[in-house]
Amino acid sequence: MIDGSLLELVRHAMVMTLEIAGPVLVAGLVIGLVISIVQAVTQIQEQTLTIVPKIVAMSVMLVVLLPWIVAKIADFAVSMFRLV
């Protein structure tokens, strides 16, 4: 395999990883920001108050996006097998 095509494959894999992980991470970021603002306003500094909603939101996002994620991974796998 030529170095340029190998580099292109790695770039494609990295971009796809960011596309798949991005929505889930953004959901966790938004929920964390909202909870942090609520904690700052109410002065409640409980650690579980930040972690549990993030885990729930990210899990829900994963379940909602699971068909899309599987389709993206399947397309990537098909494109990899076509190269061989």
A tleap script that builds the chain and sets N, CA, C and O, in Angstrom:
source leaprc.protein.ff14SB
mol = sequence {
  NMET ILE ASP GLY SER LEU LEU GLU LEU VAL
  ARG HIE ALA MET VAL MET THR LEU GLU ILE
  ALA GLY PRO VAL LEU VAL ALA GLY LEU VAL
  ILE GLY LEU VAL ILE SER ILE VAL GLN ALA
  VAL THR GLN ILE GLN GLU GLN THR LEU THR
  ILE VAL PRO LYS ILE VAL ALA MET SER VAL
  MET LEU VAL VAL LEU LEU PRO TRP ILE VAL
  ALA LYS ILE ALA ASP PHE ALA VAL SER MET
  PHE ARG LEU CVAL
}
set mol.1.N position { 0.842 -1.170 0.000 }
set mol.1.CA position { 0.000 0.000 0.000 }
set mol.1.C position { 0.895 1.243 0.000 }
set mol.1.O position { 1.904 1.285 0.704 }
set mol.2.N position { 0.536 2.215 -0.761 }
set mol.2.CA position { 1.313 3.438 -0.865 }
set mol.2.C position { 1.092 4.280 0.393 }
set mol.2.O position { 0.004 4.269 0.969 }
set mol.3.N position { 2.122 5.004 0.812 }
set mol.3.CA position { 2.050 5.790 2.037 }
set mol.3.C position { 0.919 6.813 2.010 }
set mol.3.O position { 0.271 7.038 3.031 }
set mol.4.N position { 0.676 7.429 0.872 }
set mol.4.CA position { -0.388 8.433 0.764 }
set mol.4.C position { -1.760 7.842 0.985 }
set mol.4.O position { -2.600 8.455 1.645 }
set mol.5.N position { -2.003 6.654 0.441 }
set mol.5.CA position { -3.319 6.030 0.622 }
set mol.5.C position { -3.496 5.535 2.053 }
set mol.5.O position { -4.601 5.579 2.593 }
set mol.6.N position { -2.417 5.065 2.666 }
set mol.6.CA position { -2.493 4.652 4.061 }
set mol.6.C position { -2.800 5.842 4.953 }
set mol.6.O position { -3.605 5.736 5.879 }
set mol.7.N position { -2.171 6.957 4.684 }
set mol.7.CA position { -2.439 8.174 5.437 }
set mol.7.C position { -3.878 8.630 5.245 }
set mol.7.O position { -4.509 9.105 6.189 }
set mol.8.N position { -4.394 8.491 4.052 }
set mol.8.CA position { -5.787 8.848 3.770 }
set mol.8.C position { -6.753 7.934 4.523 }
set mol.8.O position { -7.784 8.396 5.010 }
set mol.9.N position { -6.432 6.651 4.622 }
set mol.9.CA position { -7.268 5.730 5.392 }
set mol.9.C position { -7.294 6.094 6.866 }
set mol.9.O position { -8.353 6.065 7.492 }
set mol.10.N position { -6.161 6.431 7.416 }
set mol.10.CA position { -6.084 6.827 8.824 }
set mol.10.C position { -6.862 8.118 9.049 }
set mol.10.O position { -7.561 8.257 10.053 }
set mol.11.N position { -6.745 9.064 8.117 }
set mol.11.CA position { -7.484 10.321 8.235 }
set mol.11.C position { -8.983 10.063 8.196 }
set mol.11.O position { -9.744 10.637 8.976 }
set mol.12.N position { -9.402 9.188 7.277 }
set mol.12.CA position { -10.822 8.859 7.158 }
set mol.12.C position { -11.332 8.194 8.438 }
set mol.12.O position { -12.441 8.489 8.885 }
set mol.13.N position { -10.548 7.315 9.023 }
set mol.13.CA position { -10.939 6.647 10.267 }
set mol.13.C position { -11.043 7.641 11.422 }
set mol.13.O position { -11.956 7.546 12.242 }
set mol.14.N position { -10.124 8.581 11.490 }
set mol.14.CA position { -10.157 9.588 12.552 }
set mol.14.C position { -11.368 10.508 12.409 }
set mol.14.O position { -12.020 10.837 13.400 }
set mol.15.N position { -11.666 10.918 11.190 }
set mol.15.CA position { -12.826 11.789 10.958 }
set mol.15.C position { -14.113 11.054 11.310 }
set mol.15.O position { -15.013 11.630 11.921 }
set mol.16.N position { -14.203 9.785 10.926 }
set mol.16.CA position { -15.398 9.024 11.249 }
set mol.16.C position { -15.546 8.838 12.759 }
set mol.16.O position { -16.660 8.877 13.282 }
set mol.17.N position { -14.443 8.640 13.450 }
set mol.17.CA position { -14.488 8.520 14.905 }
set mol.17.C position { -15.019 9.796 15.536 }
set mol.17.O position { -15.835 9.743 16.457 }
set mol.18.N position { -14.564 10.936 15.052 }
set mol.18.CA position { -15.061 12.209 15.565 }
set mol.18.C position { -16.538 12.415 15.239 }
set mol.18.O position { -17.286 12.945 16.060 }
set mol.19.N position { -16.959 11.999 14.049 }
set mol.19.CA position { -18.370 12.121 13.677 }
set mol.19.C position { -19.261 11.260 14.573 }
set mol.19.O position { -20.364 11.672 14.933 }
set mol.20.N position { -18.792 10.089 14.926 }
set mol.20.CA position { -19.586 9.188 15.758 }
set mol.20.C position { -19.582 9.643 17.216 }
set mol.20.O position { -20.632 9.645 17.859 }
set mol.21.N position { -18.432 10.023 17.741 }
set mol.21.CA position { -18.338 10.388 19.151 }
set mol.21.C position { -18.811 11.808 19.427 }
set mol.21.O position { -19.173 12.129 20.559 }
set mol.22.N position { -18.814 12.659 18.408 }
set mol.22.CA position { -19.154 14.063 18.597 }
set mol.22.C position { -20.507 14.326 19.223 }
set mol.22.O position { -20.570 15.028 20.232 }
set mol.23.N position { -21.605 13.795 18.673 }
set mol.23.CA position { -22.915 14.087 19.260 }
set mol.23.C position { -23.056 13.619 20.710 }
set mol.23.O position { -23.684 14.297 21.523 }
set mol.24.N position { -22.481 12.483 21.029 }
set mol.24.CA position { -22.562 11.967 22.395 }
set mol.24.C position { -21.777 12.877 23.347 }
set mol.24.O position { -22.244 13.187 24.443 }
set mol.25.N position { -20.596 13.297 22.926 }
set mol.25.CA position { -19.789 14.174 23.762 }
set mol.25.C position { -20.406 15.558 23.908 }
set mol.25.O position { -20.314 16.169 24.973 }
set mol.26.N position { -21.030 16.054 22.853 }
set mol.26.CA position { -21.695 17.355 22.932 }
set mol.26.C position { -22.863 17.294 23.911 }
set mol.26.O position { -23.094 18.243 24.660 }
set mol.27.N position { -23.597 16.191 23.909 }
set mol.27.CA position { -24.700 16.030 24.860 }
set mol.27.C position { -24.178 16.065 26.300 }
set mol.27.O position { -24.766 16.719 27.161 }
set mol.28.N position { -23.089 15.370 26.553 }
set mol.28.CA position { -22.491 15.400 27.887 }
set mol.28.C position { -21.982 16.780 28.263 }
set mol.28.O position { -22.088 17.200 29.415 }
set mol.29.N position { -21.429 17.482 27.281 }
set mol.29.CA position { -20.922 18.830 27.524 }
set mol.29.C position { -22.051 19.799 27.874 }
set mol.29.O position { -21.933 20.588 28.811 }
set mol.30.N position { -23.137 19.732 27.118 }
set mol.30.CA position { -24.264 20.636 27.367 }
set mol.30.C position { -24.906 20.358 28.723 }
set mol.30.O position { -25.188 21.286 29.481 }
set mol.31.N position { -25.134 19.090 29.025 }
set mol.31.CA position { -25.717 18.739 30.323 }
set mol.31.C position { -24.786 19.153 31.454 }
set mol.31.O position { -25.248 19.673 32.470 }
set mol.32.N position { -23.497 18.935 31.300 }
set mol.32.CA position { -22.534 19.344 32.323 }
set mol.32.C position { -22.525 20.843 32.534 }
set mol.32.O position { -22.427 21.313 33.667 }
set mol.33.N position { -22.627 21.599 31.449 }
set mol.33.CA position { -22.657 23.054 31.562 }
set mol.33.C position { -23.908 23.530 32.288 }
set mol.33.O position { -23.837 24.402 33.153 }
set mol.34.N position { -25.049 22.957 31.935 }
set mol.34.CA position { -26.305 23.342 32.596 }
set mol.34.C position { -26.259 23.002 34.078 }
set mol.34.O position { -26.647 23.819 34.913 }
set mol.35.N position { -25.794 21.818 34.409 }
set mol.35.CA position { -25.711 21.410 35.817 }
set mol.35.C position { -24.718 22.298 36.570 }
set mol.35.O position { -24.965 22.650 37.723 }
set mol.36.N position { -23.615 22.662 35.946 }
set mol.36.CA position { -22.639 23.542 36.602 }
set mol.36.C position { -23.226 24.916 36.886 }
set mol.36.O position { -22.974 25.497 37.942 }
set mol.37.N position { -24.008 25.436 35.946 }
set mol.37.CA position { -24.649 26.735 36.171 }
set mol.37.C position { -25.652 26.635 37.317 }
set mol.37.O position { -25.722 27.527 38.162 }
set mol.38.N position { -26.428 25.551 37.347 }
set mol.38.CA position { -27.389 25.355 38.434 }
set mol.38.C position { -26.664 25.225 39.766 }
set mol.38.O position { -27.122 25.766 40.773 }
set mol.39.N position { -25.551 24.523 39.788 }
set mol.39.CA position { -24.780 24.386 41.025 }
set mol.39.C position { -24.210 25.718 41.474 }
set mol.39.O position { -24.183 26.010 42.669 }
set mol.40.N position { -23.753 26.529 40.529 }
set mol.40.CA position { -23.194 27.828 40.899 }
set mol.40.C position { -24.268 28.748 41.449 }
set mol.40.O position { -24.013 29.517 42.375 }
set mol.41.N position { -25.461 28.677 40.888 }
set mol.41.CA position { -26.553 29.539 41.344 }
set mol.41.C position { -27.049 29.102 42.716 }
set mol.41.O position { -27.289 29.942 43.583 }
set mol.42.N position { -27.206 27.796 42.919 }
set mol.42.CA position { -27.763 27.296 44.179 }
set mol.42.C position { -26.698 26.989 45.223 }
set mol.42.O position { -27.034 26.730 46.378 }
set mol.43.N position { -25.452 27.011 44.854 }
set mol.43.CA position { -24.311 26.710 45.724 }
set mol.43.C position { -24.376 25.300 46.300 }
set mol.43.O position { -23.927 25.058 47.420 }
set mol.44.N position { -24.930 24.383 45.538 }
set mol.44.CA position { -24.929 22.961 45.901 }
set mol.44.C position { -23.731 22.331 45.201 }
set mol.44.O position { -23.657 22.337 43.972 }
set mol.45.N position { -22.803 21.793 45.964 }
set mol.45.CA position { -21.587 21.228 45.380 }
set mol.45.C position { -21.539 19.714 45.580 }
set mol.45.O position { -20.634 19.194 46.232 }
set mol.46.N position { -22.509 19.023 45.019 }
set mol.46.CA position { -22.575 17.573 45.106 }
set mol.46.C position { -22.037 16.956 43.819 }
set mol.46.O position { -22.513 17.284 42.732 }
set mol.47.N position { -21.056 16.072 43.925 }
set mol.47.CA position { -20.419 15.477 42.752 }
set mol.47.C position { -21.369 14.580 41.967 }
set mol.47.O position { -21.342 14.569 40.736 }
set mol.48.N position { -22.211 13.825 42.677 }
set mol.48.CA position { -23.109 12.922 41.971 }
set mol.48.C position { -24.155 13.686 41.170 }
set mol.48.O position { -24.723 13.148 40.220 }
set mol.49.N position { -24.408 14.920 41.543 }
set mol.49.CA position { -25.370 15.740 40.810 }
set mol.49.C position { -24.874 16.044 39.402 }
set mol.49.O position { -25.684 16.275 38.505 }
set mol.50.N position { -23.576 16.050 39.191 }
set mol.50.CA position { -23.046 16.309 37.849 }
set mol.50.C position { -22.840 15.030 37.045 }
set mol.50.O position { -23.049 15.017 35.832 }
set mol.51.N position { -22.436 13.968 37.708 }
set mol.51.CA position { -22.069 12.752 36.992 }
set mol.51.C position { -23.281 11.968 36.506 }
set mol.51.O position { -23.304 11.523 35.359 }
set mol.52.N position { -24.278 11.793 37.350 }
set mol.52.CA position { -25.431 10.961 36.999 }
set mol.52.C position { -26.208 11.522 35.802 }
set mol.52.O position { -26.510 10.760 34.883 }
set mol.53.N position { -26.543 12.812 35.768 }
set mol.53.CA position { -27.256 13.315 34.576 }
set mol.53.C position { -26.434 13.208 33.291 }
set mol.53.O position { -26.989 12.964 32.220 }
set mol.54.N position { -25.124 13.387 33.390 }
set mol.54.CA position { -24.274 13.234 32.203 }
set mol.54.C position { -24.311 11.805 31.680 }
set mol.54.O position { -24.440 11.586 30.476 }
set mol.55.N position { -24.199 10.835 32.580 }
set mol.55.CA position { -24.235 9.432 32.172 }
set mol.55.C position { -25.580 9.100 31.544 }
set mol.55.O position { -25.635 8.415 30.522 }
set mol.56.N position { -26.655 9.575 32.139 }
set mol.56.CA position { -27.993 9.298 31.601 }
set mol.56.C position { -28.155 9.938 30.224 }
set mol.56.O position { -28.637 9.293 29.293 }
set mol.57.N position { -27.755 11.206 30.092 }
set mol.57.CA position { -27.912 11.909 28.810 }
set mol.57.C position { -27.070 11.256 27.713 }
set mol.57.O position { -27.534 11.101 26.583 }
set mol.58.N position { -25.846 10.877 28.042 }
set mol.58.CA position { -24.987 10.256 27.047 }
set mol.58.C position { -25.491 8.859 26.673 }
set mol.58.O position { -25.373 8.453 25.517 }
set mol.59.N position { -26.041 8.133 27.623 }
set mol.59.CA position { -26.603 6.820 27.327 }
set mol.59.C position { -27.836 6.928 26.435 }
set mol.59.O position { -28.003 6.145 25.500 }
set mol.60.N position { -28.695 7.897 26.728 }
set mol.60.CA position { -29.877 8.110 25.894 }
set mol.60.C position { -29.457 8.505 24.484 }
set mol.60.O position { -30.028 8.030 23.503 }
set mol.61.N position { -28.465 9.367 24.390 }
set mol.61.CA position { -27.984 9.792 23.074 }
set mol.61.C position { -27.424 8.603 22.290 }
set mol.61.O position { -27.645 8.498 21.084 }
set mol.62.N position { -26.708 7.715 22.963 }
set mol.62.CA position { -26.182 6.521 22.306 }
set mol.62.C position { -27.304 5.623 21.797 }
set mol.62.O position { -27.236 5.109 20.681 }
set mol.63.N position { -28.325 5.439 22.610 }
set mol.63.CA position { -29.440 4.585 22.203 }
set mol.63.C position { -30.179 5.199 21.016 }
set mol.63.O position { -30.562 4.489 20.086 }
set mol.64.N position { -30.377 6.509 21.045 }
set mol.64.CA position { -31.088 7.181 19.960 }
set mol.64.C position { -30.287 7.118 18.659 }
set mol.64.O position { -30.854 6.907 17.587 }
set mol.65.N position { -28.980 7.299 18.756 }
set mol.65.CA position { -28.133 7.347 17.565 }
set mol.65.C position { -27.569 5.994 17.148 }
set mol.65.O position { -26.806 5.920 16.185 }
set mol.66.N position { -27.924 4.935 17.843 }
set mol.66.CA position { -27.342 3.628 17.557 }
set mol.66.C position { -27.546 3.168 16.110 }
set mol.66.O position { -26.590 2.668 15.518 }
set mol.67.N position { -28.726 3.305 15.507 }
set mol.67.CA position { -28.846 2.880 14.100 }
set mol.67.C position { -27.926 3.665 13.165 }
set mol.67.O position { -27.336 3.090 12.251 }
set mol.68.N position { -27.804 4.957 13.385 }
set mol.68.CA position { -26.925 5.792 12.568 }
set mol.68.C position { -25.463 5.389 12.765 }
set mol.68.O position { -24.702 5.320 11.799 }
set mol.69.N position { -25.072 5.125 14.004 }
set mol.69.CA position { -23.692 4.734 14.302 }
set mol.69.C position { -23.359 3.400 13.629 }
set mol.69.O position { -22.289 3.249 13.039 }
set mol.70.N position { -24.267 2.446 13.718 }
set mol.70.CA position { -24.035 1.138 13.102 }
set mol.70.C position { -23.934 1.274 11.586 }
set mol.70.O position { -23.102 0.624 10.953 }
set mol.71.N position { -24.781 2.120 11.007 }
set mol.71.CA position { -24.724 2.335 9.553 }
set mol.71.C position { -23.391 2.960 9.143 }
set mol.71.O position { -22.806 2.557 8.137 }
set mol.72.N position { -22.908 3.932 9.905 }
set mol.72.CA position { -21.613 4.561 9.594 }
set mol.72.C position { -20.470 3.552 9.690 }
set mol.72.O position { -19.591 3.528 8.829 }
set mol.73.N position { -20.477 2.732 10.718 }
set mol.73.CA position { -19.420 1.739 10.885 }
set mol.73.C position { -19.499 0.680 9.784 }
set mol.73.O position { -18.468 0.238 9.276 }
set mol.74.N position { -20.706 0.276 9.415 }
set mol.74.CA position { -20.870 -0.710 8.342 }
set mol.74.C position { -20.379 -0.139 7.009 }
set mol.74.O position { -19.721 -0.843 6.243 }
set mol.75.N position { -20.691 1.126 6.725 }
set mol.75.CA position { -20.199 1.753 5.498 }
set mol.75.C position { -18.671 1.819 5.480 }
set mol.75.O position { -18.038 1.589 4.449 }
set mol.76.N position { -18.097 2.135 6.631 }
set mol.76.CA position { -16.641 2.190 6.728 }
set mol.76.C position { -16.034 0.804 6.501 }
set mol.76.O position { -15.026 0.669 5.807 }
set mol.77.N position { -16.647 -0.219 7.086 }
set mol.77.CA position { -16.139 -1.580 6.916 }
set mol.77.C position { -16.229 -2.013 5.454 }
set mol.77.O position { -15.307 -2.635 4.927 }
set mol.78.N position { -17.336 -1.683 4.807 }
set mol.78.CA position { -17.496 -2.039 3.391 }
set mol.78.C position { -16.435 -1.342 2.550 }
set mol.78.O position { -15.849 -1.950 1.654 }
set mol.79.N position { -16.187 -0.066 2.837 }
set mol.79.CA position { -15.169 0.652 2.070 }
set mol.79.C position { -13.768 0.086 2.319 }
set mol.79.O position { -12.929 0.102 1.418 }
set mol.80.N position { -13.509 -0.405 3.513 }
set mol.80.CA position { -12.208 -1.024 3.799 }
set mol.80.C position { -12.054 -2.347 3.051 }
set mol.80.O position { -10.975 -2.646 2.540 }
set mol.81.N position { -13.124 -3.143 2.982 }
set mol.81.CA position { -13.049 -4.425 2.273 }
set mol.81.C position { -12.943 -4.231 0.769 }
set mol.81.O position { -12.375 -5.078 0.080 }
set mol.82.N position { -13.472 -3.148 0.252 }
set mol.82.CA position { -13.345 -2.878 -1.174 }
set mol.82.C position { -11.910 -2.564 -1.556 }
set mol.82.O position { -11.505 -2.812 -2.691 }
set mol.83.N position { -11.137 -2.022 -0.626 }
set mol.83.CA position { -9.745 -1.672 -0.905 }
set mol.83.C position { -8.842 -2.885 -0.962 }
set mol.83.O position { -7.793 -2.850 -1.606 }
set mol.84.N position { -9.234 -3.949 -0.300 }
set mol.84.CA position { -8.376 -5.139 -0.214 }
set mol.84.C position { -8.419 -5.935 -1.486 }
set mol.84.O position { -7.758 -6.968 -1.591 }
savepdb mol mol.pdb
quit
